[in-house]
Amino acid sequence: MNGRKRHIVVDTLGRIGGGITPVSIQDWDGAEEVTLQAKRAATRMAQVFADSAYEAMVFWAEWFAASRAKPDFWTGS
């Protein structure tokens, strides 16, 4: 597979962390560095809203997870 994935963590004031990985890496594996950036930058962060692909990463980060599944009408990737 060709391409890249972008992982971004934001809060209400702006971007906290980000990274780019090859498309062949699973989302939760690629988000590990971004998660470490976010934990250092936002030490008081308690809740994360993430796509369902990131559920494993959120438990690793010890944050409360509120994952969101794609709506039924959403098509494509």
Short mmCIF file of the C-alpha atoms (twelve columns), coordinates in Angstrom:
data_MODEL
# 
_entry.id   MODEL 
# 
loop_
_atom_site.group_PDB 
_atom_site.id 
_atom_site.type_symbol 
_atom_site.label_atom_id 
_atom_site.label_alt_id 
_atom_site.label_comp_id 
_atom_site.label_asym_id 
_atom_site.label_seq_id 
_atom_site.Cartn_x 
_atom_site.Cartn_y 
_atom_site.Cartn_z 
_atom_site.pdbx_PDB_model_num 
ATOM 1  C CA . MET A 1  0.000   0.000  0.000  1 
ATOM 2  C CA . ASN A 2  1.134   3.518  -0.709 1 
ATOM 3  C CA . GLY A 3  0.273   6.644  1.210  1 
ATOM 4  C CA . ARG A 4  0.464   8.096  4.677  1 
ATOM 5  C CA . LYS A 5  -1.733  8.629  7.711  1 
ATOM 6  C CA . ARG A 6  -1.887  11.772 9.772  1 
ATOM 7  C CA . HIS A 7  -2.474  11.643 13.520 1 
ATOM 8  C CA . ILE A 8  -3.412  14.928 15.199 1 
ATOM 9  C CA . VAL A 9  -4.347  15.792 18.795 1 
ATOM 10 C CA . VAL A 10 -6.099  19.120 19.407 1 
ATOM 11 C CA . ASP A 11 -7.843  20.875 22.248 1 
ATOM 12 C CA . THR A 12 -10.066 23.949 22.287 1 
ATOM 13 C CA . LEU A 13 -7.043  26.262 22.044 1 
ATOM 14 C CA . GLY A 14 -5.322  24.539 19.126 1 
ATOM 15 C CA . ARG A 15 -2.981  21.712 18.105 1 
ATOM 16 C CA . ILE A 16 -1.185  19.759 20.846 1 
ATOM 17 C CA . GLY A 17 0.650   17.141 18.800 1 
ATOM 18 C CA . GLY A 18 0.828   15.446 15.450 1 
ATOM 19 C CA . GLY A 19 2.636   12.897 13.359 1 
ATOM 20 C CA . ILE A 20 2.699   11.161 9.991  1 
ATOM 21 C CA . THR A 21 3.083   7.403  9.494  1 
ATOM 22 C CA . PRO A 22 3.027   5.001  6.538  1 
ATOM 23 C CA . VAL A 23 -0.425  3.674  5.685  1 
ATOM 24 C CA . SER A 24 0.737   0.112  6.472  1 
ATOM 25 C CA . ILE A 25 0.910   0.854  10.231 1 
ATOM 26 C CA . GLN A 26 -2.213  0.342  12.376 1 
ATOM 27 C CA . ASP A 27 -3.793  3.563  13.677 1 
ATOM 28 C CA . TRP A 28 -3.201  2.801  17.361 1 
ATOM 29 C CA . ASP A 29 0.477   1.945  16.731 1 
ATOM 30 C CA . GLY A 30 1.049   5.108  14.731 1 
ATOM 31 C CA . ALA A 31 -0.635  7.279  17.324 1 
ATOM 32 C CA . GLU A 32 1.702   6.272  20.158 1 
ATOM 33 C CA . GLU A 33 4.185   9.135  19.595 1 
ATOM 34 C CA . VAL A 34 1.357   11.643 19.181 1 
ATOM 35 C CA . THR A 35 -0.141  10.413 22.447 1 
ATOM 36 C CA . LEU A 36 3.156   10.917 24.263 1 
ATOM 37 C CA . GLN A 37 3.351   14.461 22.861 1 
ATOM 38 C CA . ALA A 38 -0.175  15.162 24.072 1 
ATOM 39 C CA . LYS A 39 0.470   13.776 27.564 1 
ATOM 40 C CA . ARG A 40 3.525   16.047 27.912 1 
ATOM 41 C CA . ALA A 41 1.773   19.129 26.510 1 
ATOM 42 C CA . ALA A 42 -1.608  18.725 28.214 1 
ATOM 43 C CA . THR A 43 -1.002  17.148 31.609 1 
ATOM 44 C CA . ARG A 44 -4.552  17.875 32.783 1 
ATOM 45 C CA . MET A 45 -6.251  16.163 29.825 1 
ATOM 46 C CA . ALA A 46 -8.786  13.684 31.153 1 
ATOM 47 C CA . GLN A 47 -11.061 12.758 28.272 1 
ATOM 48 C CA . VAL A 48 -10.385 11.906 24.651 1 
ATOM 49 C CA . PHE A 49 -12.851 11.744 21.774 1 
ATOM 50 C CA . ALA A 50 -11.455 9.472  19.084 1 
ATOM 51 C CA . ASP A 51 -12.396 7.361  16.113 1 
ATOM 52 C CA . SER A 52 -13.083 3.737  17.020 1 
ATOM 53 C CA . ALA A 53 -9.768  2.724  15.391 1 
ATOM 54 C CA . TYR A 54 -7.928  4.377  18.301 1 
ATOM 55 C CA . GLU A 55 -9.627  2.503  21.175 1 
ATOM 56 C CA . ALA A 56 -6.545  0.399  22.028 1 
ATOM 57 C CA . MET A 57 -4.347  3.512  22.139 1 
ATOM 58 C CA . VAL A 58 -6.654  5.358  24.520 1 
ATOM 59 C CA . PHE A 59 -6.481  2.574  27.121 1 
ATOM 60 C CA . TRP A 60 -2.685  2.620  26.859 1 
ATOM 61 C CA . ALA A 61 -2.711  6.366  27.520 1 
ATOM 62 C CA . GLU A 62 -4.936  5.903  30.610 1 
ATOM 63 C CA . TRP A 63 -7.501  8.444  29.449 1 
ATOM 64 C CA . PHE A 64 -11.253 8.106  29.544 1 
ATOM 65 C CA . ALA A 65 -12.296 7.137  26.030 1 
ATOM 66 C CA . ALA A 66 -15.376 8.257  24.188 1 
ATOM 67 C CA . SER A 67 -14.961 6.601  20.808 1 
ATOM 68 C CA . ARG A 68 -17.158 7.503  17.903 1 
ATOM 69 C CA . ALA A 69 -18.274 5.053  15.230 1 
ATOM 70 C CA . LYS A 70 -18.953 6.292  11.707 1 
ATOM 71 C CA . PRO A 71 -22.627 7.058  11.021 1 
ATOM 72 C CA . ASP A 72 -24.510 4.559  8.834  1 
ATOM 73 C CA . PHE A 73 -24.709 7.058  5.971  1 
ATOM 74 C CA . TRP A 74 -20.902 7.589  5.919  1 
ATOM 75 C CA . THR A 75 -19.268 5.850  2.958  1 
ATOM 76 C CA . GLY A 76 -15.647 5.516  1.940  1 
ATOM 77 C CA . SER A 77 -12.624 5.692  4.207  1 
# 
